[in-house]
């Protein structure tokens, strides 16, 4: 075997050794294989083997059997709850039953979408390409032996060279591309005598290509940038829409908690008054003035009131847990969250035309539909441009140079600018019929009409939802006023039934029923008032102004940095009456819980229904 054949065998052994040895090591030490095997099962790891995630510290939850927390109560106003919840909002949370659900929006989404703007603008950044190659070409060839024609000689030539290639290009907003190309190639030849050895060829080239039809124009070339900016705006308004729903959920949970606390207060008063009735009837029976029937009725009423109190306390814990969940606080255990904000108790009137105008300009979903139409128009502009023939003007100018060393040892070079090339050209191409381009244009026109129909439907739904919300507000306030009258009538009935019972003209059952009616009326009135305030917040949500109404401002809005026009887009999305500014207080705050003030407002005192009918 010749020396060259032996080298081929050695190389083959090395290659196979490089494949077999790592495979053996992989079998023994689980190193990455050279060829990965086919996966025929579902790979998974045991969950305890995964890295543990830190769980926030929390106290044991409060239950109806362990109602008192370790650190008592803390007053929270509605504005404070909103501030805490928004400060803890990396992932937007929505109210869901007695807890919170994760929305598909985070505060990072608009920033992530903003990166697409720089990616689109990068098409107009200068681009530099630099290639360097060191090469050697040495190839053998057979020639006849001058001394013996029957024999041959193997001779070879060798060329060593270095190739430098530099390409600097820049796309303009008109769609034209400017290029600077520089190339240098020094070479050395051996053996033999050559006119120039070593020699170096070089060239410098300026080229500009300008599309005249397809791909030409500022508006067309800025379409990707405008689309990226519109996508960023859409992401911002999607975040704002989720934040509006988040704020609405906080307000809903807050008033639900306030109403639940009033219901617990009313049920406690029912238990206290029923317990007083039991003691009274027990004393009368022991004194020989009562019978077993009254005592049994009183005990039954007390048992029912206690069961209702347990249900009300459980509901209170659930409502507090829901508010804590959407605020991203720990479950109830370390302290009890107590509302201190006074609800709105007066009727509020609305101007329908102004309300519709504000909603049309402020609702994030309507704004997003407008942005979709803007994006469609940009894509339509792009499709119309794509339906044009390709017509490009090309201009090129090149400087060529050569230098090297002559056999006598003298170095020569071409004079500067003596050898030049230039080209002026117009290139034209068009698919016959432009079927694909015309189909794309027709498709984009239909998409624009479809999205315009979606906008019209969105505006129709907006007016329907606003009208329905106004009806619900009116109904909620009417129910609140009706339950106010019910509560006054229930209290008057309780006083009358007590007096009648003291006079011996009625039975104890009527007094117990009056206690139940009065407590139910108090709870219903509080529930109706909470519902009225929730519906007011829902109207702010439907009109798209709930953030502004509660003093929530996003940085992009306060700095007027939103949208392609930035701070030059004055008044683009915000009505005059909703300019970002300083938040104004909307609710009356108190230094004590709202339900304790209601205790005086409703004239609820422990055992007041029967305090004057104790046995003498």
Secondary structure, DSSP 8 states (H G I E B T S, - for coil): --HHHHHHHHHHHHHHHHHHHHHHHHHHH----SS-----S-----GGGS-------------SSS-S-SS-EEEE-HHHHHHHHHHT-SEEEEEETTEEEEEEEETTHHHHHHHHHHHHHGGGS-EEEEEEEEEEEEEEEEEEETTEEEEEEEEEEEEEEEEEEEEEEEE-TTS-EEEEEEEEEEEEEESS--SSSSEEEEEEEEEEEEESSTT-SHHHHTHHHHHHHHHHHHHHHHHHHHHHHHHHHHHHHHHHHHHHHHHHHHHHHHHHHHHHHHHHHHHHHHTTS--HHHHHHHHHHHHHHHHHHHHHHHHHHHHHHHHHHHHT---TTS-EEEE------S-----HHHHHHHHHHH-HHHHHHHHHHHHHHHHHHHHHHHTS-EEEEEEEEEEEEEEEE-TTS-EEE--TTSEEEEEEEEEEE--TT-HHHHHHHHHHHHHHHHHHHHHHHHHHHHHHHHHHHHHHHHHHHHHHHHHHHHHHHHHHHHHHHHHHHHTTSS-HHHHHHHHHHHHHHHHHHHHHHHHHHHHHHHHHHHHT-HHHHTT---HHHHTT--STTGGGSTTSS--GGG--------S---SS-HHHHHHHHTT--TTTTTTT-S--
